Amino acid sequence: MSGQHRTRVGGVILAAGRSSRYESGNKLLATIDGKAVVRQVAETACKSSLSDAVAVLGHEKVAVAAALDGLSLSVQHNDEYATGQSASVRHGVEFARSAGWDATLFLLGDMPFVRVETIEELLEAYRTGTATVVVPEHEGRRGNPVLFDNCHFDALASVSGDRGGRDIIETTEKTAFIEVSDPGVHWDIDTDADLAEFTDRRDSL
């Protein structure tokens, strides 16, 4: 696979979930430093060298879309969001195919502490190497976001439930695990306590 093939990498922000474990409503709309969690994720994507970005919305899609207002990204609506994350992945793959992306970086809408520099490290590993899946690791434990070459789009479109791309990561020979200094690749917000804990940790770094 040539480096020329690896130039158009877009970001898919998975932001359709119901936040069933978050006590105070929709975790994507919880705020950090006055900004919604999902907007923090989207701003990071927009600041990176990703070629393009799309947010896949579902639960409370009007409010989540409003939180993203003014950013340079597209929005897709996933009316099947209740069936699990895989439905949003399929929507993201459809968008990626129509846009002609060489690869897609899947970002979770509840992980606002991932750094722009981390995205750049993943993109660099993909663009200069031969891996078809690129996964960040911090202190030996893998995290998110994860990049998939378009050779995996068919497989991603066929996953079900909340499994996401884990099977592909685990069975693909050309998976690259990239050690990063960013603990944010592990910090997903499921509860009020998570939001408080990770914000405090970030502020103490």
Secondary structure in CASP SS format (residue, H / E / C, confidence):
PFRMAT SS
TARGET T0000
AUTHOR 0000-0000-0000
METHOD secondary structure of the structure
MODEL  1
M C 1.00
S C 1.00
G H 1.00
Q H 1.00
H H 1.00
R H 1.00
T C 1.00
R C 1.00
V E 1.00
G E 1.00
G E 1.00
V E 1.00
I E 1.00
L E 1.00
A E 1.00
A C 1.00
G C 1.00
R C 1.00
S C 1.00
S C 1.00
R C 1.00
Y C 1.00
E C 1.00
S C 1.00
G C 1.00
N C 1.00
K H 1.00
L H 1.00
L H 1.00
A C 1.00
T E 1.00
I E 1.00
D C 1.00
G C 1.00
K E 1.00
A E 1.00
V H 1.00
V H 1.00
R H 1.00
Q H 1.00
V H 1.00
A H 1.00
E H 1.00
T H 1.00
A H 1.00
C H 1.00
K H 1.00
S C 1.00
S C 1.00
L C 1.00
S C 1.00
D E 1.00
A E 1.00
V E 1.00
A E 1.00
V E 1.00
L E 1.00
G C 1.00
H C 1.00
E C 1.00
K H 1.00
V H 1.00
A H 1.00
V H 1.00
A H 1.00
A H 1.00
A H 1.00
L C 1.00
D C 1.00
G C 1.00
L C 1.00
S C 1.00
L C 1.00
S E 1.00
V E 1.00
Q E 1.00
H E 1.00
N C 1.00
D C 1.00
E C 1.00
Y H 1.00
A H 1.00
T H 1.00
G C 1.00
Q H 1.00
S H 1.00
A H 1.00
S H 1.00
V H 1.00
R H 1.00
H H 1.00
G H 1.00
V H 1.00
E H 1.00
F H 1.00
A H 1.00
R H 1.00
S H 1.00
A H 1.00
G C 1.00
W C 1.00
D C 1.00
A E 1.00
T E 1.00
L E 1.00
F E 1.00
L E 1.00
L E 1.00
G C 1.00
D C 1.00
M C 1.00
P C 1.00
F C 1.00
V C 1.00
R C 1.00
V H 1.00
E H 1.00
T H 1.00
I H 1.00
E H 1.00
E H 1.00
L H 1.00
L H 1.00
E H 1.00
A H 1.00
Y H 1.00
R H 1.00
T H 1.00
G C 1.00
T C 1.00
A C 1.00
T C 1.00
V E 1.00
V E 1.00
V E 1.00
P E 1.00
E E 1.00
H E 1.00
E C 1.00
G C 1.00
R E 1.00
R E 1.00
G C 1.00
N C 1.00
P C 1.00
V E 1.00
L E 1.00
F E 1.00
D E 1.00
N H 1.00
C H 1.00
H H 1.00
F H 1.00
D H 1.00
A H 1.00
L H 1.00
A H 1.00
S C 1.00
V C 1.00
S C 1.00
G C 1.00
D C 1.00
R C 1.00
G C 1.00
G C 1.00
R H 1.00
D H 1.00
I H 1.00
I H 1.00
E H 1.00
T H 1.00
T C 1.00
E C 1.00
K C 1.00
T E 1.00
A E 1.00
F E 1.00
I E 1.00
E E 1.00
V C 1.00
S C 1.00
D C 1.00
P H 1.00
G H 1.00
V H 1.00
H C 1.00
W C 1.00
D C 1.00
I C 1.00
D C 1.00
T C 1.00
D H 1.00
A H 1.00
D H 1.00
L H 1.00
A H 1.00
E H 1.00
F H 1.00
T H 1.00
D H 1.00
R H 1.00
R H 1.00
D H 1.00
S H 1.00
L C 1.00
END
